């Protein structure tokens, strides 16, 4: 079986395995942002598998590690965002309660450290699965994929009016 055919089978299994990523958000009651993130993750894994030239077994191991850490980080980020919202609410008071604010700031620091630790562990495990050339390709892929996503986001945001209360940052000089 050719590598391209294997990649398409892998992509198809990812799509079918997470069919909710392609479902109608109104029928599933799913957050459209979550749906978009899932689609981006599917495309990212597919492109990464292709870029790293992983065989079927290598791709399965790599994806398992990637999915484990993505889910763990997603949970910590969710908790982090809940705490950020609490901080926002507390800071609306003229005299925010110092003890509660201190507890939240400490939790935020711990969660931030936990996210960084998860990222470092993921990188270490993924590197152990890859040959040297694949490792180099992985770093380049991460940078290029992030740049592509940032460009797409900027393009989409340029087409939509900004959210209420959002002040557009000044243009960067290139």
Number of C-alpha atoms within 10 A of each C-alpha: 5 7 13 11 10 16 20 12 13 18 18 15 12 18 17 12 10 14 12 15 23 13 14 12 15 9 7 10 9 14 10 14 10 12 17 13 12 18 16 14 16 18 15 17 19 19 16 20 22 16 14 19 16 19 14 15 9 15 22 14 13 21 18 13 16 16 14 11 18 15 11 14 19 12 13 16 17 12 15 20 14 13 17 16 12 14 18 11 11 17 13 9 9 7 8 13 11 10 9 13 15 12 11 18 15 12 16 20 13 13 20 15 12 16 20 13 13 17 15 12 13 18 16 11 13 18 16 12 15 17 11 11 9 16 17 13 16 20 10 13 17 13 10 12 14 13 12 12 13 12 12 12 12 11 11 11 12 10 9 8 9 11 9 6 6 8 8 8 6 6 6 5 4 3
